[in-house]
Amino acid sequence: MESLPGPYLYRKMIPIIVGAGHRVVVPDLVGFGKSESQLTKKITLIKNM
């Protein structure tokens, strides 16, 4: 979910949602969160497209 209140703030909502009996999936995209980015892959910036 990428919107307000933002991904960082959803971390506090996850226990509440799970406590209500719902299932929560939290992806960790490569290079974001606690994963490491792959420096060997080419990065294409929007301004270069």
N, C-alpha and C positions, 0 to 999 in steps of 0.2 A: 504494500500500500504506500503509494507515494503521493502524499497530499498533506494538508494541515491536519493534525498538529505536527506532522513530520515524523519520519521513521524513528528518530531518537526518542521521541516522547511516547511512541507506541509501546516501548518496553515496559512502561508502568501500567498499561492497559491489558497486557497479555495475561497476567495472573487473574485479573477480574473476569475476563472473557472465559478463561479456562474454568474458573470457579463457578461460572454460570452453566457449565456443562458443555461448552462448545470446544471444538478442536481448533487449534491455532497452528499455522505453518509459518515459520519465519525464515525466509531465504537469506543467505549471506552471499551477496554478489561478489565475484572476484574483484579484489582491489578495494572493496568497501567493508566496513565492519571489522571483524577480526581476521579476515583472510588476507593473504598477501597478493599483491598484484603480480602479474606475469610480465616482467620487464622485457622479455624477449619478443613479445608480440608487438606488431605495429599498431600504433594508436592513430586513428583518424579523427581529427577535430572537425566539428561542423563547419567552421570557417574555411576549411580546406576542401570541402565537398563541392 
